[in-house]
Amino acid sequence: MARKRKELPILENIEITAVAAEGKSLARIDDMVVFIPYGAPGDIVNVKLDRKKHSYAEGHILSLIKKSPDRVEPVCQHYGICGGCRWQHLSYGQQLEWKHRQVTDALTRIAKVKLPVIRPTLPSDNIYCYRNKMEYTFSNRKWLTFEQLNSGAEFPQRDAVGFHIPGAFDKVLDIDTCHLQDDLGNRIRNFVRQFAIDNNLTFYDLRNNTGLLRTMMIRTLTTGETMLVMSFGEDNKDSIKLVLDAVRAEFGQLTSLMYVVNQKANDTIGDLDILLHSGREYIEEEMEGLRFRIGPKSFYQTNSHQAYRLYSVARDMAGLTGDQLVYDLYTGTGTIANFIAKNARKVIGIEYVEDAIKDARINSRANGIDNTEFFAGDMKDILTDEFVAAHGRPDIMIVDPPRAGMHENVVNVILNAEPETLVYVSCNPATQARDLALLDSRYQVADVQPVDMFPHTHHVENVVKLTRKAE
């Protein structure tokens, strides 16, 4: 017979003192740290413990005794359920401050290198409707909230389109209004849901991998151009055409309407053929008079306005004079490479996604840029000492790796290439800090600028300038 699990206690009148990883807050009780979601520093709360270890515990707020002066009312009806925007309850000024502390902590605790004064976090002009890309999942197992379950009502209609519930891969929260993208995204999502229900079209069964409607991706750019990519789990041409024709009739302003049939066990579509229903196969964003082509598989920073500020920071830190050779590593669709090309002698971009490199070359041609060169392949395989010998030792390197940071082989090639200046753009200060420690033998940190790309989340971009140490 299984032992009955011991009931964990309620902690009363606990003060939340800080913000922790993954958007959680924390309190300290004697020698124990308690991690608590959706708390604000300065809150006095009663906390129910859900899990307890020797030196830490996890719990949730039972009641709010006294509100922090930095606590604000979230605007989203789905706040606290969908798992996104976990900092909506924090004033924006506090969000910026805690992101600054996150960067400072990572660089101090992990990198352990000499640091200059870290600049204040650059704020985003828009803290709502700032995302240019949103992805939604269809499911025939709509997540029911505790209020719905306790209401006693019947919910025979369980079709949903929205976001996965954290920790429940087959459950999707049906989203009415998301405040992260232009309202066009809400209107498209809600229209497709209702059209599918009215026409008895099947929503995807995430356990059995069956059903017609699987995912949708909506891109909306500052140029007014928009793209919708519908993913279908069944190759039912008549039903697919029915949906896409209805969307086109309702939203004639769509620049690009595309679709893909995905019958794999996962939602990724990068390895599948994406087909054009109507409009163009791409949309274009604008930055300083340059046009950047974005296809259905292209990576582009999801906050267009703030991307301009991020790239401007990187350009300023590079100290371009017009006669330097620049390597742009993890170049994506060549946004940074093309953005800085007018200030450099030549820019060489490297990226492992071949389709992105094709877009990078197209972007150069479309903007009349003739001093860029792009290469596709795994960074650690392309960027070798031999590559540097063949293409020239860079004066400046700009790196913008994925969250995992740089492979150690890439770090070694950078050390051997010895550019005068290295600008490191990162979406993960922890892995950035790890890489800075590896670079410390020959480079010193000269400047640090956090940039808020994602208001209401704990995520922060950080730009670091490194200069070569004197021999």
Long-range contacts (C-beta under 8 A, 24 or more apart in sequence): 8-48, 8-49, 8-50, 8-51, 8-52, 8-57, 8-59, 9-49, 10-46, 10-47, 10-48, 10-49, 10-62, 11-46, 11-47, 11-48, 11-49, 11-59, 12-46, 13-44, 13-45, 13-46, 13-65, 14-44, 14-45, 14-46, 14-47, 15-42, 15-43, 15-44, 16-40, 16-41, 16-42, 16-43, 16-44, 16-45, 16-68, 17-41, 19-87, 19-90, 19-98, 19-101, 19-458, 21-458, 22-86, 22-458, 23-86, 23-87, 23-457, 23-458, 24-86, 31-55, 32-56, 32-57, 33-57, 34-58, 34-59, 35-59, 36-60, 36-61, 37-61, 37-86, 38-80, 38-86, 38-89, 40-67, 40-68, 40-70, 40-71, 40-89, 40-90, 40-94, 41-68, 41-70, 41-94, 42-67, 42-68, 42-69, 42-70, 42-71, 43-67, 43-68, 43-71, 70-94, 75-128, 75-179, 76-177, 76-178, 76-179, 77-176, 77-177, 78-173, 78-175, 78-176, 78-177, 78-178, 81-143, 81-145, 81-165, 81-173, 82-162, 82-163, 82-165, 82-173, 82-175, 83-163, 83-164, 83-165, 83-166, 84-163, 84-180, 84-457, 85-179, 85-180, 85-456, 85-457, 86-456, 86-457, 86-458, 87-455, 87-456, 87-457, 87-458, 88-456, 92-123, 92-127, 92-455, 95-452, 95-455, 95-456, 96-120, 96-121, 96-123, 96-452, 97-121, 98-458, 99-450, 99-452, 99-458, 99-460, 100-450, 102-429, 102-458, 102-460, 103-429, 103-448, 103-450, 103-460, 103-462, 106-429, 106-430, 106-432, 106-433, 107-429, 107-432, 107-433, 107-436, 107-445, 107-448, 107-464, 109-433, 110-430, 110-433, 110-434, 110-437, 111-433, 111-434, 111-436, 111-437, 111-440, 111-445, 112-437, 113-436, 113-437, 113-440, 113-444, 113-445, 114-444, 114-445, 115-445, 115-448, 116-445, 116-446, 116-447, 116-448, 118-448, 118-449, 118-450, 119-447, 119-448, 119-449, 119-450, 120-450, 121-450, 121-451, 121-452, 121-460, 122-306, 122-309, 122-313, 122-449, 122-450, 122-451, 122-452, 123-452, 124-303, 124-305, 124-306, 124-452, 124-453, 124-455, 125-305, 125-306, 126-303, 126-305, 126-455, 127-455, 127-456, 128-179, 128-180, 128-455, 129-179, 129-180, 129-181, 129-182, 129-183, 130-180, 130-303, 130-305, 130-306, 130-455, 131-180, 131-181, 131-302, 131-303, 132-181, 132-219, 132-220, 132-221, 132-222, 132-285, 132-300, 132-302, 132-303, 132-304, 133-181, 133-217, 133-218, 133-219, 133-300, 133-302, 134-178, 134-180, 134-181, 134-185, 134-217, 134-218, 135-215, 135-216, 135-217, 135-218, 136-161, 136-162, 136-163, 136-175, 136-189, 136-215, 136-216, 136-217, 136-218, 137-161, 137-162, 137-163, 137-164, 137-172, 137-204, 137-206, 137-214, 137-215, 137-267, 138-172, 138-196, 138-203, 138-204, 138-211, 138-213, 138-214, 138-215, 138-216, 139-170, 139-171, 139-172, 139-203, 139-204, 139-205, 139-206, 140-202, 140-203, 140-204, 140-205, 140-211, 141-170, 141-171, 141-172, 141-205, 141-206, 141-207, 142-171, 142-172, 142-173, 142-174, 143-168, 143-171, 143-172, 143-173, 143-174, 157-197, 159-193, 159-196, 159-197, 159-203, 160-193, 160-203, 161-189, 161-192, 161-193, 161-203, 161-213, 161-216, 162-189, 169-206, 170-206, 170-207, 172-206, 181-218, 181-220, 182-220, 184-218, 184-220, 184-226, 184-251, 184-253, 185-218, 185-220, 187-251, 188-216, 188-218, 188-228, 188-247, 188-251, 189-216, 189-218, 191-247, 191-250, 191-251, 192-216, 192-230, 192-243, 192-247, 195-243, 195-246, 195-247, 196-243, 199-242, 201-239, 201-242, 201-243, 202-234, 204-233, 209-233, 209-263, 209-265, 210-234, 212-236, 212-239, 212-240, 213-243, 214-262, 214-267, 215-262, 215-267, 215-269, 217-296, 219-283, 219-294, 221-283, 221-284, 221-285, 221-294, 221-304, 222-285, 222-286, 222-304, 222-305, 223-283, 223-284, 223-285, 223-286, 225-255, 225-256, 225-283, 225-284, 225-285, 226-253, 226-254, 226-255, 226-256, 226-283, 227-254, 227-255, 227-256, 227-257, 227-258, 227-282, 227-283, 227-294, 227-296, 228-254, 228-256, 228-257, 228-258, 229-258, 229-259, 229-260, 229-269, 229-274, 229-296, 230-257, 230-258, 230-259, 230-260, 231-259, 231-260, 231-261, 231-262, 231-267, 231-269, 232-259, 232-260, 232-261, 232-262, 233-261, 233-262, 233-263, 234-261, 234-263, 235-261, 235-263, 244-277, 244-278, 248-277, 248-278, 254-278, 254-279, 255-279, 255-280, 255-283, 256-280, 256-281, 256-282, 256-283, 256-296, 258-296, 260-296, 269-296, 269-297, 270-297, 270-353, 282-359, 287-311, 287-335, 287-339, 288-339, 290-338, 290-339, 290-363, 290-367, 291-363, 291-366, 291-367, 292-333, 292-335, 292-338, 292-363, 293-333, 293-359, 293-362, 293-363, 293-366, 294-333, 294-359, 295-355, 295-359, 297-353, 297-355, 297-356, 298-332, 298-333, 298-355, 298-356, 298-359, 299-332, 299-333, 299-353, 299-356, 300-332, 300-333, 300-335, 301-335, 301-453, 302-453, 302-454, 303-453, 303-454, 306-451, 306-452, 306-453, 307-335, 307-453, 309-451, 310-425, 310-451, 310-453, 310-461, 310-463, 311-335, 311-336, 311-339, 311-340, 313-449, 313-451, 313-463, 314-340, 314-398, 314-423, 314-425, 314-463, 315-339, 315-340, 315-343, 317-421, 317-423, 317-447, 317-449, 317-463, 317-465, 318-396, 318-398, 318-421, 318-423, 318-465, 319-396, 319-421, 320-344, 320-396, 324-394, 324-395, 324-396, 325-392, 325-393, 325-394, 325-395, 325-396, 326-394, 326-395, 326-396, 326-397, 326-398, 327-383, 327-394, 327-396, 327-397, 327-398, 327-417, 327-419, 328-397, 328-398, 328-400, 329-379, 329-383, 329-397, 329-398, 329-399, 329-400, 329-401, 329-410, 330-379, 330-399, 330-400, 330-401, 330-402, 331-356, 331-357, 331-360, 331-374, 331-400, 332-356, 332-360, 332-400, 333-359, 333-360, 333-363, 334-359, 334-360, 334-361, 334-363, 334-364, 334-372, 334-374, 335-363, 336-398, 336-400, 336-425, 337-364, 337-372, 337-374, 338-363, 338-364, 338-367, 338-369, 338-372, 340-398, 341-369, 341-371, 341-372, 342-369, 344-371, 344-396, 345-371, 346-371, 346-372, 346-373, 347-371, 347-372, 347-373, 348-372, 348-373, 348-374, 348-375, 348-391, 348-394, 349-373, 349-374, 349-375, 350-374, 350-375, 350-376, 350-377, 350-379, 350-382, 350-383, 351-375, 351-376, 352-376, 352-377, 352-378, 352-379, 379-406, 379-407, 379-410, 380-407, 380-409, 380-410, 383-410, 383-413, 384-413, 385-413, 385-416, 385-417, 387-413, 388-413, 388-416, 388-417, 393-417, 393-418, 393-419, 394-419, 395-419, 395-420, 395-421, 396-420, 396-421, 396-422, 396-423, 397-421, 397-422, 397-423, 398-422, 398-423, 398-425, 399-423, 399-424, 399-425, 400-425, 400-426, 401-426, 401-431, 402-427, 403-427, 403-428, 403-431, 404-428, 404-431, 405-431, 405-432, 405-434, 405-435, 406-435, 408-438, 411-435, 411-438, 411-439, 414-439, 415-439, 415-441, 415-442, 418-442, 418-468, 419-468, 420-467, 420-468, 421-465, 421-466, 421-467, 421-468, 422-465, 422-466, 422-467, 423-463, 423-464, 423-465, 423-466, 424-463, 424-464, 424-465, 424-466, 425-461, 425-462, 425-463, 426-461, 426-462, 426-463, 426-464, 427-453, 427-459, 427-461, 429-460, 429-462, 432-462, 432-464, 436-464, 436-466, 439-466, 442-468, 442-469, 443-467, 443-468, 443-469, 444-469
